[in-house]
């Protein structure tokens, strides 16, 4: 019996997708990729901002800021401590501290409202609205753990959702 190659590929992909653990694991790997890209981009933002502010040891603080992205909720605040202490020991004025705090606020806004939702949509197929509303809702429902677990949980939930068929034309 001669079976066309495209039918075999469809049967093989159906068997792979049939295992829920494989699908959930794949979703978590995609989420990890999105968070790694997010950390790299945030590290780049830290480096550019700290370099413009002429903070001592800016590359080191940028790398630590990127690594701190993997710590949910408090990673961003931990990334701020090193540059602040560096400015303090370098004898800089209060204006630079204010600019450092502004840099932190800008990085957090860019990351939380643009980078993470966009990356979650592109890499893990989580809609932008869900990646913004999900942590807020789960944070209210389960105060600490809800915010911590929302992004990977959303990636797994939306991995099991069936995609809507796209129409290729004008609707009548």
C-alpha positions in Angstrom: 0.0 0.0 0.0 1.4 3.3 -1.1 0.7 6.2 1.3 1.6 9.7 0.4 4.3 11.3 2.5 2.1 14.2 3.7 -0.4 11.8 5.2 2.3 10.0 7.1 3.6 13.4 8.4 0.1 14.3 9.6 -0.4 10.9 11.4 3.1 11.3 13.1 2.4 14.8 14.2 -1.1 13.7 15.5 0.6 11.0 17.6 3.2 13.5 19.0 0.4 16.0 19.9 -1.7 13.3 21.5 0.5 13.1 24.6 -0.5 16.0 27.0 2.8 15.8 28.9 4.7 16.4 25.7 2.5 19.3 24.8 2.8 20.9 28.3 6.6 20.3 28.3 6.9 21.9 24.9 4.9 24.9 26.1 7.2 25.3 29.1 10.2 25.1 26.9 8.7 27.9 24.7 8.0 29.9 27.8 11.6 29.5 28.9 12.8 30.7 25.5 10.6 33.8 25.8 11.9 34.6 29.2 15.5 34.1 28.1 15.0 36.5 25.2 13.4 38.9 27.7 16.3 38.7 30.0 18.8 39.4 27.2 16.8 42.4 26.0 16.4 43.8 29.5 20.2 43.3 30.1 20.8 45.3 26.9 18.4 48.1 28.1 20.3 48.1 31.5 23.6 48.4 29.7 22.6 51.3 27.5 21.0 53.2 30.3 23.8 52.6 32.8 26.4 53.5 30.2 24.5 56.8 29.4 24.4 57.6 33.1 28.1 56.7 33.4 27.6 54.3 36.2 30.8 52.5 37.3 31.0 48.8 36.3 28.0 49.2 33.9 28.5 46.0 32.0 28.7 43.9 35.1 25.5 45.5 36.5 23.8 44.9 33.1 24.6 41.2 33.2 23.4 40.9 36.8 20.2 42.8 35.8 19.7 40.3 33.0 20.2 37.4 35.3 17.8 39.0 37.9 15.0 38.8 35.3 14.7 35.1 36.1 13.6 36.0 39.7 9.9 36.8 39.4 8.6 39.9 41.1 11.7 41.0 42.9 14.4 40.5 40.2 14.0 44.0 38.8 14.4 45.5 42.2 17.5 43.4 43.0 19.0 44.6 39.7 18.7 48.2 40.9 20.7 47.7 44.1 24.1 47.2 42.5 24.1 50.4 40.3 22.7 52.4 43.2 25.5 51.3 45.5 28.0 51.9 42.8 26.8 55.5 42.4 26.9 55.9 46.2 30.5 54.7 46.5 31.6 56.7 43.5 30.4 59.9 45.3 27.8 60.9 42.7 25.1 63.5 43.4 21.4 62.9 44.1 20.4 63.9 40.5 22.1 60.7 39.2 20.2 58.6 41.8 17.0 60.2 40.5 18.0 59.4 36.9 18.8 55.8 37.9 15.4 55.4 39.4 13.8 56.9 36.2 15.9 54.4 34.2 14.6 51.6 36.4 11.0 52.8 35.9 11.4 53.0 32.1 12.9 49.5 31.9 10.1 48.0 34.0 7.4 49.7 31.9 9.0 48.6 28.7 9.5 45.1 30.0 6.2 44.5 31.6 3.9 46.2 29.1 5.7 45.6 25.9 8.5 43.1 25.8 7.1 40.2 27.9 3.6 40.3 26.3 5.1 40.5 22.8 7.6 37.7 23.4 4.9 35.5 25.0 2.7 36.0 21.9 5.5 35.4 19.4 7.3 32.4 21.2 4.7 30.8 23.4 1.5 31.8 21.5 0.0 33.5 24.5 -2.3 36.4 23.5 -1.1 39.9 24.6 -4.2 40.5 26.6 -3.8 37.2 28.6 -0.2 37.9 29.4 -1.1 41.3 30.9 -4.4 40.4 32.6 -3.4 36.8 33.7 -0.8 37.8 36.3 -3.1 40.6 37.7 -6.0 38.2 38.0 -4.0 35.4 39.5 -2.2 37.8 41.8 -5.6 38.9 43.2 -6.8 35.3 43.4 -3.6 33.8 44.9 -1.5 36.8 46.1 2.1 35.6 45.8 1.9 32.4 43.9 -0.5 33.6 41.4 1.8 36.2 40.0 4.7 33.8 40.2 3.0 31.0 38.3 0.9 33.0 35.8 3.3 33.2 32.9 4.2 29.5 32.6 0.6 28.5 33.4 -0.7 30.7 30.6 1.8 29.1 28.2 0.6 25.6 29.1 -3.1 26.6 28.9 -2.8 28.3 25.5 -0.8 25.3 24.2 -3.9 23.2 24.6 -6.2 25.7 22.9 -7.1 24.9 19.4 -6.2 27.7 16.9 -9.0 29.4 15.1 -9.1 28.7 11.4 -8.1 31.8 9.4 -10.3 32.9 6.5 -8.5 33.8 3.3 -10.8 36.3 1.8 -13.5 38.9 2.4 -16.5 37.9 4.5 -19.8 38.1 2.7 
